[in-house]
Amino acid sequence: MEFFTLHDFMTYTKGVTYLVMGGILVFMPLYWLYLTDRDDD
């Protein structure tokens, strides 16, 4: 991917950051439920 301006680069990195944060918000509660479910045994 080739960026011609700083604005192009910043827009791309902001989008990637939002996708990563969204993935973490989905993944972490599921992982926490997995960990606490194993603790009940």
Secondary structure by P-SEA (a helix, b strand, c coil): cccccaaaaaaaaaaaaaaaaaaaaacaaaaaaaaaaaaac
